[in-house]
Amino acid sequence: MLALDVPGLPDGLIARRLTLADADAAAALLAAAEAVDDTGEHEDAADLTEWWGRELVDLPRDGVAVLAGEGRLVAWATSIAPRGGRDALRIWSEGRVHPEARGRGIGRALVAWQVRRGTEQHAEHAPPGLPGRLVASAYPAMASAARVFERAGFTAERWYHTMERDLADVPEGRPAPGVELVPFTWDRDDEVRRAHNASFTAHHGSTERDEVAWRSWFTGQRSFRPELSVLALVDGAVAGYVLAYVYEADTRATGVATTHLGQIGVLPPARGRGVATAAIAAALSAAAEAGCGRAALDVDTGNTTGALGLYERVGFRPVRTRTAWAYPLAPLG
């Protein structure tokens, strides 16, 4: 059964290693939790299978399933290390407890497990001298989760807006002088990756993405929509980009096809020329023409590049704000 020792679990519950076969039950648990947690996120079994089955995830070691006596999944947790990092190796601590099982200490036990596993991952993957940070998120309705993080030694680190806008009336996408707007094409995938790495060198929490990580986390996703993504070219080279995603589970849950602008960047020499505004407008037009009714994106409220103001100017408005909690790990070696 791949049993695991997770101290602190209530009597009558057992822990074992998480497997891809748990995806259906884990997705059903997320759907039940969404009714009270109000994250605005909707993931189905296929989404979880893709996320947990990535090449960089060692699910038998990086996941825990908590079962009631009859074998019903009542909670799950993962600790996923994307690899690499500029200022720290950031390890994502994710999971959820079924609303009917909350208030019994399950979340506390799982967060303690995430700290232990994250510490191991930091020791395994971080180069000498690079600190680690375990990162977890909580939305305003998840006050109990925030208390668990705080008691475990996490501190509130950043705040992120989820912003949305309707696509019934989109701005006209006019390229800036000397800038050509074109759809994403696969022959430019690695060029976009390198532009992304260069665009985010000073961004909080940024990570250098190699070819495997880039495809694993971004353009290799089944939700990625190259035809809705836009590249901004200067002298024939990628100077900016907007990568778009449409999540099938989200569309089913909300009844509205939404283009999620997942990665937006402009190379430093091209900034201040309206490149991002033009590329976003073109991406919104492409989504509207494809039948999407809404656009969404996330932004760090502490971003110093003026991204928040830019998104407001093109019609996005905040609908939720999540708190990123972080647990520091000292560098090794």
Number of C-alpha atoms within 10 A of each C-alpha: 6 9 13 15 12 16 13 15 18 11 9 9 16 18 22 18 20 24 18 17 10 16 19 15 17 27 19 16 19 23 18 15 17 18 11 11 20 13 18 14 13 18 17 21 18 16 19 16 17 17 17 22 15 17 12 16 17 14 19 15 16 21 24 26 23 25 17 15 11 8 10 12 21 21 25 27 23 27 29 26 21 18 18 19 18 16 15 23 27 28 26 19 26 17 21 21 23 19 17 10 13 15 11 13 13 24 24 20 17 29 23 19 22 25 22 12 21 27 19 11 20 25 17 9 15 21 16 10 11 19 20 26 24 25 23 24 22 21 19 15 14 15 11 14 22 22 13 18 23 15 12 15 13 21 18 17 13 16 18 19 18 18 21 22 22 17 20 10 11 18 15 12 16 16 20 17 10 12 24 20 22 17 19 21 13 11 8 12 16 14 14 25 21 16 20 25 19 15 19 18 14 13 14 14 14 19 21 17 20 15 11 13 20 20 16 19 15 19 20 14 16 14 16 20 18 17 17 25 28 26 30 28 19 17 9 10 15 22 26 27 29 26 26 29 24 21 20 17 17 17 15 12 15 11 10 14 22 26 32 24 21 17 15 21 24 24 17 14 9 16 14 9 14 16 28 26 19 24 30 25 20 27 29 31 20 19 26 22 12 13 13 20 18 18 25 20 20 20 17 18 14 14 14 11 11 10 17 20 10 15 21 14 11 16 16 19 18 18 12 16 19 19 18 19 22 24 21 18 19 13 16 13 9
